[in-house]
Amino acid sequence: MGNFRLFAVKAAAFGALLMGSTAVGAAPAAANTQDWVPPMLGMPYVGSELTIGKADYGLQDCQPTADAPHGFVMEWLSNGEPLPAERQGEFLKLLPEDQGNRISFNVHGVCSESEVFHSGETAPIAASTRSMGWTGRGNFELLGRTNDGNLVLYPHVYTPEYSICPSGAGCVNYTHTSEAPRVIGRGFNIFDIVFSTGDFDGDGNNDLLGRDRNGTLHIYPGDGRGGWLPPSQIGWGWNIFDTVVGPGDFDGDGNNDVLARDTAGDLYLYPGDGDGGWLAPSHVGTGWDVMNKLVTPGDTDGDGAVDIYARDQAGLLHQYPADGNGGWKAPSIAGHGWELMAEISGAGVYERIFGFRYSALKPLNDIVAIDETGDLRLFSNSEYGAGLFGNTHIGTGWGIFNTLI
């Protein structure tokens, strides 16, 4: 395979090529008549890196040039308008300034009869979620708290490479490796609840929240390099709740939120304001005391809204899809036998083979769980709407953790 250099174009060359071409000149080429829509890989969250997933149809017939080594160039768009030349290239790193905008791209062939292919458009880009990890690379990275209060980070590196996919077209394939785990915090057993909302303070980096036994809520802002900025207090009186989780953006305003359940089983939404503070809370559910575990993996069905999973006393795992406006869609049963799992958490998109399920237009986050023997298991979400599938063994010795974040 070799290193991925599918359409690397220097900014100056990109601008010169497009400004002088029939692709975007005064008489632009007509849109293609093919049914093919180039796939966009990545996640629609600040911190992700987007790219094209496949070179297909007319693009395969284009002859390479010095500036277009695979016969085409990319043009990234925000709300339908081209992004500045300095942001054009093989990847588009999503920045806080992209939040709320819809991203798409055009692919311009350089054949004698140029064709222009148009990607789909993302949902409005939302704040960074837990699936973007802790080291600024836009990769999901497991963070666990040990029984003695240490935070241990497992960094992941995903490497995109150009390859031939099963259909015979040129595809982007991802391989991933794990760096050595490292301790990035100590003494976190002073908190009875530790969780992440993703980016809570609006700087583009994921943050950690912890509730101490006096009910005070603290934020540990991430520095984007696997470490922390100075913590601060962001709430008091949270000891009225027995469960507090970070679902991501529950109400659809682009900012990450918090859900909290009281001992009577009532569920409350505490919307984040995108700047480390709060908007007015609201009551969003009753009867949640029948559940002994709430899991917030993000969007698992590709509809653009987050999903909440809840395990009941019998071990049934329920999926509660949010409607993206602070309410709910109809729940369903996602699995049984989950009473055997000591801990359950989100896993981002763990596998990215040929970009399957790693779509910026249809995110499909996975779930990991620690079973009763301390083994770590992966449960993926199907791109065909079939829900969770697989039960893949991906680690041993995870019984040392009481919390996955």
N, C-alpha and C positions, 0 to 999 in steps of 0.2 A: 504494500500500500504506500507507505511513505507519508511524509508530513502533508497536512491539508493545506493546499494552496489553490483552491478552486477558482477564485476570482479576485485575487489580490490586485488592487489597482491603487496606485498612489493618487492622492487627492488631486494634484495638478493634472496628471494624465487623465484622470476620470473626467474632470471638468472640461478639458480640451476635447476629449473624445465625444462627450455628449453634446457640447455646444455646437460642434461642427457636423454632427451626424443628422441623418434623417429621422433618428429615433426621437429626438426632442427639439428639433429645429423648428423653423417657421412653418414647415409643412410636415408635421409628424407622420410617421408611418401609421397606418391603420392598425388597430388592435388585431391580434391574431384571430384566426377562425378556428383554432384548435379548442377542444374541450379542456385541455390540460391547464391546471392551475398550479404553479410551482409551490410546493409546500414550504412553510416557514418553521424552522426549528427554534426552540427556545421556550421561554415562559413569559407571559405578559406582565412581568413585575420588574420594578426598578432593581438593577443589579444583574439581570440576565443578559446573555449575549445571544442575539438573534442571527440566523444565517439561513441561506437557502438549503433545502434538503435534497434536491434531485435536479439533475440536468436531463431533460427529456425532449422528445419530439424534435421540433425544428432546431433546437439549440445544439443537438448532437451533430448536425450537419455543418455547423459553422466552423470556419477555419481559424485556428488560433492566431493571435497577433501578439506583439510584444506587450501591449497593455491589456490584452484580454487573452491570457494563455489557454483558456478553455473555450474561446469563441464567443464569449458574451461578457457584458459588464452589468453591475447592479446599480440601481438607483433607489435609495431608501427614501420613504415618504412619511411625513407626519401630518395627519389629518388631510392627506391628499396632496400636500405641498412638499417639494424636495427639501431634504435636510441640507445643511451647509456642507460644502465640499470636504471639510476636514472630518466630517463624520461618515463619509462614504467609504466603503471598503468591504473586505470579506466578512467582517462581523460588525454588528451594531450593538454596542454596549448601551443598555438602557440606563439613563441618568435620572436623578430626581426631577429635572426640568421636563422630562417626558411624561411625568405622571398626569393622567387625565387625557392624554392624546392617544389617537389610534394610529398604529404603525402598519405600514405595508411596504411593498417594494415592486418595482418594475425590473424585468430582466430584458436587456436589449441585446439581441443577436447582432453580430457583425458580418453576417453573410451578405452576398451581393444584393439579396432581397431581404432586408432586415425585418425581423419579426419582434414584436414586443409582447411579452407575457406578463400578466398582472397577478400578483399574489392576492390572497384574501387579506382582510384587514383585522387586526387584533381588536379585542375589547379595549376600552380605555385602560391605559397602563396604570396598574395599582402599585401601592407601596410595596417595598421588598417584603417577602414572606419568609417563613422558616425554610422553605425549599431553596432559598438562595444561599444558605450556609452562613459561615462566620468569618471567612478569610477573604472576602471580596472578590471571589472568582465566579460567583453565580452558580455554585454547585451545592447540592444538599450535603450537609455534613452532620453526622450524628454527634450530639453532645449529651453526655450522661453524668448524673450525679451519683457518686458512690455512697455506700452506707456510712462512710466516715466523713462525708461532706466535700469531697474533692469533685471538681468539674473536669471531666476528661473529654477532649475533643478528638474526633476521628476525621481528619481532613481527607477529602476526596479530590482527585484530579481527573477530569474528563478530557481526553485528547481527541479532537475531530480529525478525521483522515478521509481522503478521497478514495473511493473504492467502487466496485461494480456491485450493484445490489441485485437481488434475485431476478428482477424484471429485465436485467441487462442494461439498464440506464446507469449513468454515473450518479452515485449517492454519497452522502456524508454519513460516515459510520463513526461512532464514538467508542473508544476503549476507555476503561477507567482503572485507576490504581489508587491504592490507599497509602497515604503517608503515615509515618509512625505516630501513634496517638500521643497526645501531650496534655499535661495538666495545665489548665488555664484559670483555675480558681481554687481556693481553699476556704474552709470554714463555712460552706454554704448549708451546713446542717443547722444553722441558726434559723433557717426558714422551714416552715412546715409545708409550703407550696412554692415550687419554682417552675416557671414556664416562660415561653417566649411568645410575643405577639408578632414577631417579625420586626420591622422598623417601626418604632412607636414615636420617635422624636423628630422624624422627617429628614434626617441627614443622609439617608440611603443605606445605612448599616443596620443589621439586626441587633435587637436589644434583648436583655434578659430581665424578667421581673420576678421578685420574690416577696412573699408575705411572711413576716415574722410572727411569733406566737402572741404578740401584743396586738396584732391586727394591722400593723403598719405595712404599707405596700411600698417597695423600693424598686427603682429602675437602675440597672447597670447598662449604660449605653455601650454598644459594641464599637470598636475602633476600626472595623473592617479588615483587621489583620489577625484575628483570632485572639484579641485581648479586649480590655475594658477601659473606658473613660471613667472619671470619678462618679460614684453612685449618688443618688439623691432620693428623697422621699416624695412620692406622688399620690399618696392616699392614706387615710386613717379609717379605722372602724371596719376593716375588711374581715374581722373575725366573726362577723355574722354569717359568713359564707363557709360552707364545707368543701366547695370545689370552685376553683377559678382557672379558666383556660383562655388561650389566645386563638380565636378562630381565623384570624386574618381580617379581611374587610367584610364584615357581616351585613352592613347596611348599604353597601354599594356606592359610598361617597369617595372611595379611593384610599381612605385611611384605615389603619388596622385598629381593631376593637378588642374588647374583653367581654367574656360571658362569665357570670358568677351565679352559682346556685346556693340558695339558703337551706337551712335544715328542714324547712317545710316543703321543699321540693320546687319552689318557685325559681324561675330562671330570669335573670336580668341582663340586659345589654348595657354596657358602658362604652359608648362610642369614643374612640380616640379623635382628637382634633388635628392630628398630623404634626403637632408641635410639642408632644410630650405631655399634653393635658387632656381634659375630658370635655365632652359635650353632655347634655342632660341624659341621665340613664332612663331606661324604659323597661317595662315588664314584658317578656317575650315568651313565657311558657309556664305551665303548671304541671305537677305530677312527675317531675324529674327525680324525685326521691326513690323511685323504683330502680334507678340505674346506679350501679356502683363504680362506673368508670365512664368519663367523657373523653373523647379523642377528637382532635382537630387537625386533620391532615391537609386541609385546604380543599381545593376543587378536585374531586375524584371522578366526576362524570362528564367533565368538559363543557358544562353549560355556562361557565363564567362566574358562577357563584360558589361560595365555600359550602362544605358539607360537614356536618357534625355526626360522629359515630358515638353510640352509647351502648354499653354492655349492661344487661339486666342481671338479676340475681340467679337466673337459670343458665346464664352463659350465652344467651342469644345476643348477637351484635346487630344493632339497628342503625340504619343510615337515615339521617334527617337532613335532606337537602335544603339549604337556605334559598330564598327566592331572589336574593340580591337587593332587596329593599327593606330589610329588617324583619322579614317574616319567613314563613316556611312553605315548602312544597310537601306533597304526601310522603310519609316515611315508608321504609321497606325493611325487610330482614336481609342483612348482609352475610350472615353466617351463624353457625352454632358451634358449641364446644370451646368458646372463648374463655370459659372459666379456668381453663388450663394455662392461661397466659398471665404471668405475674405483672407485666407492664406492656402497654401498647402505645404507639406513637406514630406520627406521620413520617414519611421517608422521601418526600419529594418524588422525582422520577428517577428511580434508582438505576434502572437499566435503560440505555439509549441505543440499542443495537439498530443500525441503519435509521436512527431517528424515530423508530416506531414508538408511539405514545408520547413522544417528546415534541408536542406541537404547540406553537405559540397561539394557535387559534382554538385549540381544544386541550387544555391541560388535563393530565390524568395522574394525580399524585398517588403514591403508594402508601402502604402501611407496614411497619415493622412491629414485632412483638418478641418479648422474652418469655420463653416457656418455663414450665416448672423445673426443668433441669438446668436452666441457665443458658440454653441455646437461643441464638438470635435468628428469627425467621422473617422472611419477606413475603408479603401478600400484595400482588400487583393488581391494578385496576385495568379492565379490558377496554381497548379502543372500540370494541363493538357493542358497548353498552351492557355487557353481561355481568358487570360488577367485579368483585374480588375473585381472583383465581390464583392457583399455585399456593404452595406452602414450602418455600425454598429455604433450605438451611444455609445461612450466610455467616455464622459465627458461633463460637463457644466461649464459655467463661463470663457471660454477661450477667450472671447472677449477683455480681458485686454492685450492680446499679439498682437503686430504688426508684429512679426517675430517668426517663428519656425525654430530651428536650428538642 
